[in-house]
Amino acid sequence: MKVVVTSGKRKTAIARAVVREGKGRVRINKIPVEIYGAELPRLKIMEPLILAKDYVNKVDIDVTVKGGGVMGQAEAARTAIARGLVKFFESTELERIFKEYDRTLLVNDVRRKLPKKPLGRGARKKRQKSYR
């Protein structure tokens, strides 16, 4: 039985997907993807599943996600799922479809939050001067 393990990252969220032969079940943290969380993150996670159509019915995908926020976890999970499908089926056609749709399906988003600077409330914002 063939098993493929892949990972995806977004900000501080890390997702690990295990792809194995099966009936088309997709679970995120042991919850079926159809009832997982809010609608927008769910749609984000389902993008590679919709693009892959026929391939998904032949495999079961279990994703474990930790860290980050709701959307960060969703984007990490979708990257892990897309990479897992490409690696499991070793399909250049599937890889091409994903890359044409959105490159971040296969490549982690390297953007991070800027560190906070002194004399300000955040990375860019500064405290106002009240004189003058």
MIDOSE-1310 file (N, C-alpha, C; in nm, 2 decimals, decimal comma, always signed):
residues 132
mkvv	+0,08/-0,12/+0,00/+0,00/+0,00/+0,00/+0,09/+0,12/+0,00; +0,06/+0,21/-0,09/+0,14/+0,33/-0,11/+0,10/+0,44/-0,02; +0,19/+0,51/+0,06/+0,16/+0,62/+0,15/+0,26/+0,73/+0,12; +0,20/+0,85/+0,11/+0,29/+0,97/+0,08/+0,26/+1,07/+0,19
vtsg	+0,37/+1,13/+0,25/+0,36/+1,23/+0,36/+0,42/+1,36/+0,30; +0,34/+1,47/+0,31/+0,39/+1,60/+0,26/+0,35/+1,70/+0,36; +0,41/+1,82/+0,35/+0,38/+1,93/+0,44/+0,36/+2,06/+0,37; +0,30/+2,16/+0,44/+0,28/+2,29/+0,38/+0,29/+2,39/+0,50
krkt	+0,33/+2,51/+0,46/+0,35/+2,61/+0,57/+0,29/+2,75/+0,52; +0,24/+2,82/+0,61/+0,19/+2,96/+0,59/+0,20/+3,04/+0,72; +0,28/+3,14/+0,72/+0,31/+3,22/+0,84/+0,36/+3,12/+0,95; +0,29/+3,11/+1,06/+0,33/+3,01/+1,17/+0,25/+2,88/+1,17
aiar	+0,17/+2,86/+1,07/+0,09/+2,74/+1,06/+0,16/+2,63/+0,98; +0,16/+2,51/+1,03/+0,23/+2,40/+0,97/+0,13/+2,29/+0,95; +0,11/+2,24/+0,83/+0,02/+2,13/+0,80/+0,10/+2,01/+0,75; +0,06/+1,89/+0,79/+0,11/+1,76/+0,74/+0,00/+1,68/+0,69
avvr	+0,02/+1,64/+0,56/-0,09/+1,56/+0,49/-0,03/+1,42/+0,47; -0,12/+1,32/+0,50/-0,09/+1,18/+0,47/-0,18/+1,13/+0,36; -0,13/+1,09/+0,25/-0,21/+1,05/+0,13/-0,20/+0,90/+0,11; -0,31/+0,83/+0,12/-0,30/+0,68/+0,10/-0,42/+0,64/+0,01
egkg	-0,41/+0,52/-0,05/-0,52/+0,47/-0,13/-0,65/+0,46/-0,05; -0,76/+0,50/-0,11/-0,89/+0,49/-0,04/-1,01/+0,53/-0,12; -1,11/+0,58/-0,06/-1,24/+0,61/-0,12/-1,27/+0,76/-0,14; -1,17/+0,84/-0,12/-1,20/+0,99/-0,14/-1,23/+1,07/-0,02
rvri	-1,20/+1,01/+0,10/-1,22/+1,08/+0,23/-1,11/+1,18/+0,25; -1,15/+1,30/+0,29/-1,05/+1,41/+0,33/-1,08/+1,46/+0,47; -0,99/+1,45/+0,56/-1,01/+1,49/+0,70/-0,90/+1,59/+0,74; -0,95/+1,70/+0,81/-0,86/+1,80/+0,86/-0,87/+1,79/+1,01
nkip	-0,76/+1,75/+1,08/-0,76/+1,73/+1,23/-0,87/+1,64/+1,27; -0,89/+1,53/+1,19/-0,99/+1,42/+1,22/-1,14/+1,47/+1,19; -1,16/+1,58/+1,13/-1,29/+1,63/+1,10/-1,31/+1,63/+0,95; -1,41/+1,57/+0,90/-1,43/+1,57/+0,75/-1,43/+1,71/+0,69
veiy	-1,37/+1,73/+0,58/-1,35/+1,87/+0,52/-1,49/+1,93/+0,49; -1,59/+1,85/+0,47/-1,72/+1,91/+0,43/-1,78/+1,99/+0,55; -1,75/+1,96/+0,67/-1,81/+2,03/+0,79/-1,70/+2,10/+0,87; -1,58/+2,11/+0,81/-1,47/+2,18/+0,89/-1,48/+2,33/+0,89
gael	-1,48/+2,39/+1,01/-1,47/+2,53/+1,03/-1,57/+2,62/+0,95; -1,52/+2,74/+0,93/-1,60/+2,84/+0,86/-1,60/+2,82/+0,71; -1,69/+2,89/+0,63/-1,70/+2,86/+0,49/-1,58/+2,90/+0,41; -1,52/+3,02/+0,43/-1,41/+3,07/+0,35/-1,29/+2,98/+0,37
prlk	-1,24/+2,95/+0,49/-1,13/+2,86/+0,50/-1,15/+2,72/+0,44; -1,28/+2,67/+0,45/-1,32/+2,54/+0,39/-1,30/+2,55/+0,24; -1,35/+2,66/+0,18/-1,34/+2,67/+0,03/-1,19/+2,68/-0,01; -1,11/+2,75/+0,07/-0,97/+2,76/+0,04/-0,90/+2,62/+0,04
imep	-0,94/+2,54/+0,14/-0,88/+2,40/+0,15/-0,93/+2,31/+0,04; -1,05/+2,33/-0,01/-1,11/+2,25/-0,11/-1,06/+2,28/-0,26; -0,99/+2,39/-0,28/-0,94/+2,43/-0,41/-0,87/+2,32/-0,48; -0,76/+2,26/-0,42/-0,69/+2,15/-0,49/-0,78/+2,03/-0,51
lila	-0,87/+2,01/-0,42/-0,96/+1,89/-0,44/-1,06/+1,91/-0,56; -1,10/+2,03/-0,58/-1,19/+2,06/-0,69/-1,11/+2,06/-0,82; -0,99/+2,11/-0,82/-0,91/+2,11/-0,94/-0,87/+1,97/-0,98; -0,84/+1,88/-0,88/-0,79/+1,74/-0,91/-0,91/+1,64/-0,95
kdyv	-1,03/+1,68/-0,93/-1,15/+1,60/-0,96/-1,14/+1,45/-0,94; -1,10/+1,38/-1,06/-1,10/+1,23/-1,06/-0,99/+1,17/-0,97; -0,88/+1,24/-0,95/-0,77/+1,19/-0,87/-0,82/+1,17/-0,72; -0,90/+1,26/-0,67/-0,93/+1,26/-0,53/-1,01/+1,14/-0,49
nkvd	-1,09/+1,09/-0,58/-1,18/+0,97/-0,54/-1,10/+0,84/-0,52; -0,97/+0,84/-0,56/-0,89/+0,72/-0,54/-0,81/+0,72/-0,42; -0,81/+0,83/-0,34/-0,72/+0,84/-0,22/-0,79/+0,89/-0,10; -0,74/+0,86/+0,02/-0,78/+0,92/+0,15/-0,68/+1,02/+0,19
idvt	-0,71/+1,14/+0,24/-0,62/+1,23/+0,28/-0,65/+1,27/+0,42; -0,55/+1,26/+0,51/-0,56/+1,30/+0,65/-0,46/+1,41/+0,67; -0,51/+1,53/+0,72/-0,42/+1,65/+0,74/-0,42/+1,68/+0,88; -0,30/+1,71/+0,94/-0,29/+1,76/+1,08/-0,23/+1,90/+1,07
vkgg	-0,30/+2,00/+1,13/-0,26/+2,14/+1,12/-0,24/+2,19/+1,26; -0,13/+2,26/+1,28/-0,10/+2,33/+1,41/-0,05/+2,47/+1,39; -0,07/+2,55/+1,48/-0,02/+2,69/+1,49/-0,09/+2,78/+1,39; -0,06/+2,91/+1,41/-0,12/+3,02/+1,32/-0,27/+3,04/+1,34
gvmg	-0,33/+3,11/+1,25/-0,47/+3,15/+1,26/-0,55/+3,06/+1,17; -0,68/+3,10/+1,15/-0,77/+3,02/+1,07/-0,73/+3,01/+0,93; -0,70/+3,13/+0,87/-0,67/+3,13/+0,72/-0,53/+3,08/+0,70; -0,43/+3,10/+0,79/-0,30/+3,05/+0,78/-0,30/+2,90/+0,78
qaea	-0,38/+2,84/+0,87/-0,40/+2,69/+0,87/-0,46/+2,64/+0,74; -0,56/+2,71/+0,69/-0,63/+2,67/+0,57/-0,53/+2,67/+0,45; -0,45/+2,78/+0,44/-0,36/+2,78/+0,33/-0,24/+2,68/+0,34; -0,20/+2,65/+0,46/-0,10/+2,55/+0,48/-0,16/+2,41/+0,45
arta	-0,28/+2,39/+0,48/-0,35/+2,26/+0,45/-0,36/+2,24/+0,30; -0,40/+2,35/+0,23/-0,42/+2,33/+0,09/-0,29/+2,30/+0,02; -0,18/+2,36/+0,06/-0,05/+2,34/+0,00/-0,01/+2,19/+0,03; -0,03/+2,14/+0,15/+0,00/+2,01/+0,19/-0,08/+1,91/+0,10
iarg	-0,21/+1,93/+0,08/-0,29/+1,85/+0,00/-0,25/+1,84/-0,14; -0,23/+1,96/-0,20/-0,19/+1,97/-0,34/-0,05/+1,90/-0,36; +0,04/+1,92/-0,28/+0,17/+1,85/-0,29/+0,16/+1,70/-0,28; +0,07/+1,66/-0,18/+0,05/+1,52/-0,16/-0,01/+1,45/-0,28
lvkf	-0,11/+1,51/-0,35/-0,17/+1,46/-0,47/-0,07/+1,44/-0,58; +0,01/+1,55/-0,60/+0,11/+1,55/-0,71/+0,21/+1,44/-0,68; +0,26/+1,43/-0,56/+0,36/+1,33/-0,53/+0,31/+1,18/-0,53; +0,18/+1,17/-0,49/+0,12/+1,03/-0,49/+0,10/+0,98/-0,63
fest	+0,04/+1,06/-0,72/+0,01/+1,02/-0,86/+0,13/+1,04/-0,95; +0,24/+1,12/-0,91/+0,35/+1,15/-0,99/+0,31/+1,20/-1,12; +0,21/+1,30/-1,12/+0,15/+1,35/-1,24/+0,20/+1,49/-1,27; +0,27/+1,50/-1,39/+0,31/+1,64/-1,43/+0,19/+1,72/-1,48
eler	+0,09/+1,65/-1,53/-0,04/+1,72/-1,57/-0,10/+1,79/-1,45; -0,12/+1,72/-1,34/-0,18/+1,77/-1,22/-0,09/+1,89/-1,17; +0,04/+1,87/-1,17/+0,13/+1,98/-1,13/+0,11/+2,11/-1,21; +0,09/+2,09/-1,34/+0,07/+2,20/-1,43/-0,06/+2,27/-1,40
ifke	-0,17/+2,19/-1,38/-0,30/+2,25/-1,35/-0,29/+2,33/-1,22; -0,22/+2,28/-1,12/-0,21/+2,36/-0,99/-0,13/+2,48/-1,01; -0,02/+2,48/-1,08/+0,07/+2,60/-1,10/+0,00/+2,70/-1,19; -0,08/+2,66/-1,29/-0,16/+2,76/-1,36/-0,26/+2,83/-1,28
ydrt	-0,33/+2,76/-1,19/-0,43/+2,81/-1,11/-0,37/+2,91/-1,00; -0,28/+2,86/-0,92/-0,22/+2,94/-0,82/-0,09/+2,87/-0,77; +0,02/+2,94/-0,79/+0,16/+2,89/-0,76/+0,17/+2,85/-0,61; +0,10/+2,92/-0,52/+0,11/+2,88/-0,38/+0,05/+2,75/-0,34
llvn	-0,02/+2,68/-0,43/-0,07/+2,55/-0,41/+0,05/+2,45/-0,39; +0,16/+2,48/-0,46/+0,27/+2,39/-0,45/+0,40/+2,45/-0,38; +0,40/+2,58/-0,37/+0,52/+2,65/-0,31/+0,47/+2,72/-0,19; +0,54/+2,70/-0,08/+0,51/+2,77/+0,05/+0,52/+2,92/+0,03
dvrr	+0,43/+3,00/+0,10/+0,43/+3,14/+0,10/+0,54/+3,18/+0,20; +0,64/+3,25/+0,16/+0,76/+3,28/+0,25/+0,74/+3,41/+0,32; +0,63/+3,48/+0,30/+0,61/+3,61/+0,36/+0,58/+3,59/+0,51; +0,65/+3,68/+0,59/+0,63/+3,67/+0,74/+0,60/+3,81/+0,79
klpk	+0,55/+3,82/+0,91/+0,51/+3,95/+0,97/+0,64/+4,02/+1,01; +0,64/+4,15/+0,99/+0,76/+4,23/+1,03/+0,77/+4,24/+1,18; +0,89/+4,25/+1,24/+0,89/+4,26/+1,38/+0,86/+4,41/+1,42; +0,81/+4,42/+1,54/+0,77/+4,55/+1,60/+0,90/+4,63/+1,62
kplg	+0,89/+4,77/+1,60/+1,00/+4,86/+1,62/+0,97/+4,94/+1,74; +1,08/+5,00/+1,80/+1,06/+5,09/+1,92/+0,99/+5,22/+1,88; +0,93/+5,28/+1,98/+0,85/+5,41/+1,96/+0,73/+5,39/+1,87; +0,68/+5,27/+1,86/+0,56/+5,25/+1,77/+0,47/+5,14/+1,83
rgar	+0,35/+5,13/+1,77/+0,26/+5,02/+1,82/+0,28/+4,90/+1,73; +0,35/+4,91/+1,62/+0,36/+4,79/+1,53/+0,49/+4,81/+1,45; +0,49/+4,74/+1,34/+0,61/+4,74/+1,25/+0,64/+4,87/+1,19; +0,53/+4,94/+1,15/+0,54/+5,07/+1,07/+0,48/+5,19/+1,15
kkrq	+0,38/+5,17/+1,22/+0,31/+5,28/+1,29/+0,39/+5,34/+1,40; +0,40/+5,47/+1,41/+0,47/+5,54/+1,51/+0,38/+5,62/+1,60; +0,42/+5,64/+1,72/+0,34/+5,73/+1,81/+0,33/+5,87/+1,76; +0,22/+5,93/+1,77/+0,21/+6,07/+1,72/+0,27/+6,17/+1,81
ksyr	+0,33/+6,28/+1,75/+0,38/+6,39/+1,83/+0,27/+6,49/+1,86; +0,25/+6,53/+1,98/+0,14/+6,62/+2,01/+0,18/+6,77/+2,01; +0,31/+6,80/+2,01/+0,35/+6,94/+2,01/+0,35/+6,99/+1,86; +0,37/+7,12/+1,84/+0,37/+7,19/+1,71/+0,23/+7,23/+1,67
